[in-house]
Amino acid sequence: MRGLTVTDALLGPIVAAEPAAPRFTWYDDATGARMGLSGVTLANWAAKCANLLRDQYGLGPGDEVGVLLPAHWQTAGILFGAWWAGTHVRFGESGRVTFCTPERIAEADGDEILAVGLDAFGLAVRELPVGIDDYTTEVRAHPDAFTPAGAGVAFDGDPVELVVARATALAASAGYARGDRVLSTRTWAGVGDVYDGLLAPLAAEASVIHVAHPDRDRLTAKFETEKATARVT
């Protein structure tokens, strides 16, 4: 798996097989917002982020990227972008470049800090402190295609092969298969949540339906409407 990235390993087969199929659907029951991304759209966002990290901030294999973000479709794009660039993602920590919500800017450290507003449609964050970049403004200027240069350590100190192996094993343990639709209400509070709520389903070429601030009374109806086949809580 030398030279392969987590993004190549997990998104590559999905985009090759069914590029237009829904792959990550995000709901926020607190606001009623919904956003659905196909495999190719998720890959496009990842490519823009990878180009941002490489071309604008000079990051490459071995550099650390911090992610202080909750479960969101933008977070998924940032994670796969950071992995495509070959960087080492430190989830819940700071890195040389750190992505965070505006509320967590004070926690962020590193050379560069990008604020992610988590707007349903990717709108920019206004009135940021001096020295803080708005992620969606910066990332939109970059191409939606990317050629990786390899990777080493990828996630929480583990190299690509171990990250992919863990995601694949979790998918097998959960019984996921291609075509499954996994509804998750798991908050991404730590590395294990990212595996369970994102990486394991995609390792099986399944789809993720993530519900933030879930309304428990409406989950059964959402499960049926989205034709979900499994649930992560």
N, C-alpha and C positions, 0 to 999 in steps of 0.2 A: 504493500500500500504506500510505498515511498513516493512522495510527490503529490499524493492524493490529499484533498482537503475533506473536511466533514461535509461541506456543501456539495462537493462533487459526489461523494458517496451516498448522501441521503436525498438531495434534490435532483441529482443527475438522472437517475432512473425514472423518477416521476415525470420530469419534463420530457424525457425521451419517449415515454409510453403514452402519457395523456396530458399534454401541455395545457389544455384549456379546461380540464376538469377542476371543480372546486377543491382546494387543498387546505386552506386555512380560513375559517369563517369566525369572525369575532362579533360578539354581542356585548352590549352593556345594558343590563336590565334597569339600571338606575336612570338612564337617559333615553332608552329606547333605540340607541344607535346600533347599526349593523354594518359590517364591511366584510365582503367576501373576496378572497384572493385565489386565483387559479395557481397552478404550479409555475407557469411561466411568468405570471405577474409577481409572485413571491421571489422568483429568481431575478427578475428585473430590478426589484428593490434591493435585493442582496448585492447585485452587480454595482448599482449606484453607490451603495455604502462601501463596498470593497474599493472602488475607484476613489472615493472620498478619502478613505484611510491611506491608500497608497500614494495618490497623486497630490492631494492637498496637505496631508499631514506627514507624509514620508514614512509610513509604517509598512512593515513587511514581516515575513516569518521570524518568529522569536519575540516580537514586540508584544507588550501586554495592552489589552483593551479592557477597560472597566465598564460594567453594565449595572446601573442602579435603576432598574426599570421593572414594572410589573408585567404580567401577561398581557400582551397586546399585539395586534398585527404589525405595528411598527417595530416592536421588540423582536419579533421573529425575523423581520428583514434585516435588522441590525446584527443579530446573532449570526445569521447565515452570511452576511456581508463580511463580518469580522473573520469568520472561519475561512471564507473564500480568499481573503487577503493573506491567509496563513498565520494570523495573529493568535495569541493565547488569550482567550476570554476568561476574565476573572468576574464571575457573576456575584453581585452584592458587594463588590470592592471597586477601588479605583485602579486605573492603569495609566499608561502614558497618554492615551486619549480616553476620556470617560464620558459615557452617555448617561444622562440622568434626567429625572423630571425636574421642573423648576423648583418644586418644593424641597428637593434634595441637593440643591447646588452647594449648600454649606458643607455637606458630607463629602463632596467630590474633591479629588486631588488630581495631580498630574499636570502635564504640560498644556493640554488642551481639554476644555470641557464643552460638551455640546448638550444643550437643553432640548429635550424631546417633550412636546406638549401633549402627545397622545390624543390629539384631536381625531375624531372618527374619520375625517377626510384628509388628514395630514396638514391642517392649517398651521401657520407659523405661530411661534410664541412671541408676544409683543413685550416691549419694555424690559429687556433682559439687562442684568448688570454689565458694566463694561468688562470686556474680556471673555464673555460667554457667547458662544455662537449658537444660532438656532439651527438645529439639525435639518429640519425639512427645507429650509431656505438653502442651506449649503448642499444638501444631497441632490436636489433636483437638477443642479447644474452639471451633473456627471452622467456619463454614458450608461446605458442599461445592458451593456455586454462587458464581460471581464475575462481575462486570461490569467489564471493563477500561476504563482511561481513556487508552489509547494507549501508544505507546512511541517511542523514538528509537534511541539506541545500545543494542544488545542483548547482544552477545557479543564479547569480545576486541576491543573498539573498533569493531566493525562495526554498522551499523544493521540493522533487521529485514530489509529487502529484500535486503541482501547475504547475510545469514545464510541466509535461505530459498533464495536463488539458489544459494549454494554447496552446500547440502544437496541441492537438486534436481539439480544438475549431477553430484554424486558418485553419487547414485542412478542417474542415467542411465548414467554411466560403468560402474557395476557391473552394469548390466542388471536392476536390481530392478523389479518390477512389483507391482501390487496383488495381494494374496493370497500373496506370497512370505513365507517364514519364514527369517530370517537368524540363524544360530547364530554367536555371537561369543565369543571368548576374549580379546579385546583389553582390556587394563587401561586405564582412563581416566586416563592419566598426564598428559595435556595436552589442549588444545583440539582438535587434529586427531583424537584418539581419540574424543572426544565426537561429532564429526561422523561418523566412520566407524562407530562402534558404536551410535549412537542416532539422530542426526538424519537421516542419509541413508536408512536403511530406512523411517523413518516418513514421510519426504517422498514416498516411493513408495507409501504406505499399505500397506507390508509390516509384518511383526511381527518383534520382536527376541527371541531366546532367548540370554540372557547366562549364561555359565558362569564363575564365579569359582573360582580355585584348581583349574583343570581337571585331571582324571585322564585323561591322554592315552589310556590303554588303554580308556577307556569312552566316548570322544567319538563314535566311529562309531556305537555303539549309541544314544547320545543323539540323534545326528543323525537316525537312522532313526525312533526313537520319537517325536520331536517333528515328524516330517515336514518337516524343514528342506529348503530348496531352495538355500541359499547359505551360505558360511562367511566370517567375518572373523577373521583371526588376527593 
